[in-house]
Amino acid sequence: MIAPHLLARLRRRGQGNISPQIARSTTLLGEQARRILDDEVFQLAIDVVDEELAERWRATKLGDEAGREALYRLHCALREIEAKLRNFLGDANRVELERQRRDEERDWAA
């Protein structure tokens, strides 16, 4: 079962482009997050964009506070995407560990 806070967010958004199977399962959400995080092209894109933002930030004039702030916010947003994917993966791992614990308790009681 998907984490309640994620399910509520998906409902508010009308599930967007998320498949119904992933929307119903924290485990599937975590598996998809792992595939994305492990994808070399995704990681390369993140690294390239981050380096370009840093170069643009370094190229701004000292008095350009608005420009620097905008670039910093983009950097933070990029890192937030990675963090959310890691959270999805962590949620899936917790769900799997809880399922294993319940299975072990059931086996022990039998």
N, C-alpha and C positions, 0 to 999 in steps of 0.2 A: 504494500500500500504506500502510496506517495505521502511524503510529509505533509501534514495539514496546511502549513503556511504556504507551501508551494502549490498545493491544489487550489487554495483560495486565490492565489495570484493568477494561476492559469485560467480559472473561471472568470475573473475580472477581465482578463485579456481575451477571452473567447478562445483560448488555447492556441491562438496564432497558427504557426506552422508545425506545432508539435503533434506527433501522431497520437491517437487515442491510447495505444498500447503503452507508450512512454509516459503519457499523462497519468495513467493509472498505476504506474509501478516505479517506486523509488529505485529499485534494483536496476531496471532498464535505463532509467535516467542516469544512474551512476555509470553503467556500462558505456553509454553513449558519451558521457563526459570523459571517461578514460580514453576512449578512442580519439576524441578530439585533442585531449591533452598530450597523448602519445604521438599524434600525427606530426611528422617532421615538417611538413609544409606549413601547418598552422603555427608551429613554434618559430619557424623561420619568419613568417609574416609578422608575428608578434615582435620578434627581435628587430626586424627591419623598421617597422613602424616606430618602435620605441627609440631606436637610434636616430631616426629622422626627426622625431620630436625633440630629442636632446640637442641635435645639431641646430634645429630652428630656434630653440630656446637660447642656446649659446650665441646665436647670431643676432638676437634682439638687442636693441639699445638699452642701456641701464635704466633709462627713464620710461621705457615702454612697459609699465606695470600691467596694463590690460592685456597686452600681447603675451607677456610671460605667464600671467595667470591663466589665460586660455590654453596655452600649451601645457602647463602643469596639470590643468583639469583633464585634458585629453590623455596625458600620461596616467593619471589616477584612474580614469575610466578604463583604459586598457588593462591595467593591473586588476581592476575590479572584475572584469570579465574572467580572467584567469582564476581569481579567488572564488567566484561563484561556481565555476566548473569544479574546482577542488571541493567546495562545499557539497555539491551534488554527489561527488564521489564519496565523500566522507559520510553523508547520509546513507548512501547505499551500503557502505561497509558496516555501519552501525546496525542497519536493518538485517543484514546477513548474519552478523554476530549474534543478534538477538534470536533469530530463527534457529541458529545452531544450538544456542543455549537451551531454547525450549525443546528442541529435538532430543538433546542429551538428557534433560530432566524427564521427558516422556519415556525414554529408553531406560533410565534408572528406575523409574517408578514401575515399569512393567515386569 
